[in-house]
Amino acid sequence: MTFRWHHCSLAVADLAVSVAFYDAMFGFEVQFQANLDTQIAAITDELGLSCELAQLRQPDSEMTLELIAFSNTSAETINKPTCSGSAHISFVVDNLDEALSKLTDLGGYVLGEIVVFEEGKSVYCREPGGSFIELEELFEHHPFQT
């Protein structure tokens, strides 16, 4: 089983302002942008949570920077120990089921549901030390798949 670093994600207050900053400061270009309300509620197991998301890259890099502006969060949600995976790193795996088995064997756990996106299957998890990770199994036709 292989794990390849896929992206880093940061929670932001204003997506448009953050996208403009990362473009002007570091030359990041938007690769994908969307509202993912149904998917973010399912993957975080936080009903009512919504978000606007942008994935950016620098022209000479394969690393993706993901910016997420969460909304519809309550004080209870924000203070919840699982807190929506708002800052996380993501790894692409060959087999999501095997990766989740290893994760749980090592003391980690899944936050919400496995969600199917256009590019593949994805799930937010928490490792035993408390940080958030996302595991993704990409479909073969996706451009990030190698």
Salt bridges, closest charged atoms under 4 A:
GLU66 OE1 - HIS7 NE2 3.27
GLU66 OE1 - HIS88 NE2 3.53
GLU134 OE1 - HIS7 NE2 3.08
GLU134 OE1 - HIS88 NE2 2.91
GLU136 OE2 - HIS6 ND1 2.96
GLU136 OE2 - HIS7 ND1 3.38
GLU137 OE1 - LYS121 NZ 3.77
